[in-house]
Each structure stands twice: as C-alpha cells, then as structure tokens.
Amino acid sequence: MSDAEDIDMLAAEYALGTLPAGERAATAMRARDDVALAAAIEAWERRLGPLAETVAPRDAPAGVWEKIEARVAAGGDGNVVNMERRLRRWRTAAIAASALAASLILFVGLREFAQPKADRTLVAVLQKDPQSPAFLVSVDLDKRQLTIRAVAAKPEPGKSYELWLVHDDLKTPRSLGLVGAQPVTVSPTLAAYAPNVIEDATLAVSLEPPGGSPTGAPTGPVLWSGKLLQAPQ
C-alpha cells in the first residue's frame, strides 16, 4: 500500500471514529503539521457528513440518561468513575451509529470505483435504510456516465431491477435501464439530461417483470433509493 493510500485509510478511520482513543489523539496531533493528512480527514468528513444527516435522532427512554448521570455524579462505590465526557460521546455515537454501516460501505466502494474527479463526480447509496445499502452509484458529469455496483442486492428469480431518475423538473420517473444482473454496470444513459438535473436528482430501483417495466413507468415496488451527492476532491 502506498503512502497516499495509508494516509487515506487513516483519514477514513479517523472520520468514521473507529480508531482507538490513543491512535485518534496521535492522528489529530499529526494532522496539525501533516497537510496531506489534514486534507484527507477534511475530505472524508465532508464525504460522510450527508449520510449522518439522513439518520433521524432517537432519544433514549425517559429517565435513562438522568439515572446514569446521577450515578456517575454520586460515585463513591469504587466501581463508578467520572465518565461525563464519555457519556457525551456515547450520546453522539448512539445518534450516528445507524449510519456507520452505510459509511463503511461507501468508504470501500468509493476507494474502488468512485474516486472523485475535480468536483465533477456525484455519488449515491441506494438503500431502504442506513443498515441496508443495496447499490453504490457513481456519476461522471463530464461524460454523463453512470456506474452502479451491487452491494447487498441479490438477483430476484423471474424479476428485473430497474433504475429510475427522479427530479421535480421531470413529470415522471425516467428509466435508466436494468441493473443488478452484473456486479458492476456502466451506462451512458444520462447523456440526455442536463447537469443541473442530474446534480439534484434522486435515483430509485424498482422490482419489475423480466426485461423491465412494460409501461415506461415503475410498475412494481420501489425497493431502494438515494440522493446524488457531490463527492469531495
């Protein structure tokens, strides 16, 4: 693995919060003087930020945090230590935890096939919920080319998965073709759409009869969807 790849991997782990406390502190100190590492961390934080924003916060049952904080503040039994900082971290982690699986999938997928190119690349995770990413999508705006990689989506016997482009300026969803039959599908089907439409579009996958929808519109259930987002440099 090259030095650049090592830095990128370290930055991703830092942004995801998966580094042990000691390594995280050391990485933060290193980033103060290491311009390449600092830039990589900033890029990963911007890349993963939109995923966390899609996760709705969930409150703990009434009274739970108050009881924990009261016990921590009381101390005295030798088994409870001052963990106020950890409690704050745990609260934040509880809100963001459900986005972690999708973040990890995005990390792996982007390294393999969706490296951003001068702010002209869009990415999307097509999913039903943050724990179930089905497809990763990369769009090269310069070429109007779409690349979609199957992650957790499995072929459905006797059915086809069809990809749709959804935008307010379009009266109906527009088919971008069948997906999922191959691990990776590369398609130029976005050539007919303006960049401003693509940049603000949502992608969705429906379950259709073999060969796709017979009507030109989704006829089966929409299984997965995701908003196209700018991939940071």
Residue pairs with C-beta under 8 A, 6 or more apart in sequence:
1 9
4 36
7 34
7 36
7 37
7 40
8 40
8 111
10 19
10 27
10 37
10 40
11 37
11 40
11 41
11 43
11 44
12 40
12 44
12 107
13 19
14 24
14 27
14 28
14 31
14 41
14 44
15 41
15 44
15 45
15 47
15 48
16 44
16 48
16 100
16 103
16 104
16 107
17 24
17 93
17 96
19 27
27 37
27 41
30 37
31 37
31 38
31 41
32 38
43 232
43 233
44 107
46 232
47 106
47 110
47 231
47 232
48 99
48 103
48 106
48 107
50 227
50 229
51 99
51 102
51 103
51 106
51 125
51 130
52 96
52 99
52 103
54 99
54 130
55 95
55 96
55 98
55 99
55 130
57 95
58 94
58 95
60 94
65 87
65 91
68 87
69 84
69 87
71 80
72 80
72 82
72 83
72 84
72 87
74 80
75 81
75 82
98 129
98 130
98 131
99 130
101 130
101 131
101 133
102 125
102 127
102 130
102 131
102 133
105 125
105 133
105 136
105 151
106 123
106 125
106 133
106 136
109 136
109 149
109 151
110 116
110 123
110 136
110 138
110 231
112 149
113 136
113 138
113 147
113 149
113 184
114 121
114 123
114 136
114 138
114 147
114 231
115 121
116 231
116 232
116 233
117 140
117 142
118 233
119 230
119 232
119 233
120 140
120 141
120 142
121 138
121 139
121 140
121 141
121 230
121 231
122 137
122 138
122 139
122 141
122 198
122 199
122 228
122 229
122 230
122 231
123 136
123 137
123 138
123 139
123 228
123 229
123 231
124 136
124 137
124 139
124 203
124 226
124 227
124 228
124 229
125 133
125 135
125 136
125 137
125 226
126 133
126 134
126 135
126 136
126 137
126 203
126 204
126 205
126 224
126 225
126 226
127 133
127 134
127 224
127 225
127 226
128 134
128 223
128 224
132 152
132 224
133 151
133 152
134 150
134 151
134 152
134 153
134 205
134 223
134 224
135 148
135 149
135 150
135 151
135 153
135 179
135 180
135 205
135 224
136 148
136 149
136 151
137 146
137 147
137 148
137 149
137 203
137 226
137 228
138 146
138 147
138 148
138 231
139 145
139 146
139 147
139 190
139 198
139 228
140 146
140 147
141 195
141 198
141 199
143 188
144 188
144 190
144 191
144 193
144 198
145 186
145 187
145 188
145 190
146 176
146 186
146 187
146 188
146 189
146 190
147 184
147 185
147 186
147 187
148 163
148 179
148 184
148 185
148 187
149 183
149 184
150 179
150 180
150 182
150 183
150 184
153 161
153 180
153 205
153 223
153 224
155 180
155 181
156 207
158 210
159 207
159 208
159 209
159 210
159 220
160 178
160 180
160 181
160 207
160 208
160 209
160 210
160 211
160 212
161 178
161 179
161 180
161 181
161 205
161 206
161 207
161 208
161 223
162 175
162 177
162 178
162 179
162 205
162 206
162 208
162 212
162 213
162 218
163 175
163 176
163 177
163 178
163 179
163 203
163 204
163 205
164 173
164 174
164 175
164 176
164 203
164 204
164 205
164 206
164 218
164 222
165 173
165 174
165 175
165 176
165 190
165 193
165 198
165 201
165 202
165 203
166 173
166 174
166 201
166 202
166 203
166 204
166 225
167 197
167 200
167 201
167 202
168 200
169 197
170 197
172 217
173 204
173 217
173 218
174 193
175 212
175 213
175 216
176 187
176 189
176 190
176 203
177 185
177 187
177 189
177 212
178 211
178 212
179 185
179 205
180 205
190 198
193 201
198 228
199 228
199 230
200 228
201 227
201 228
202 225
202 226
202 227
202 228
203 225
203 226
203 227
203 228
204 218
204 222
204 224
204 225
205 222
205 223
205 224
205 225
206 213
206 218
206 219
206 220
206 221
206 222
206 223
207 220
207 221
207 223
208 218
208 219
208 220
209 219
209 220
213 219
213 220
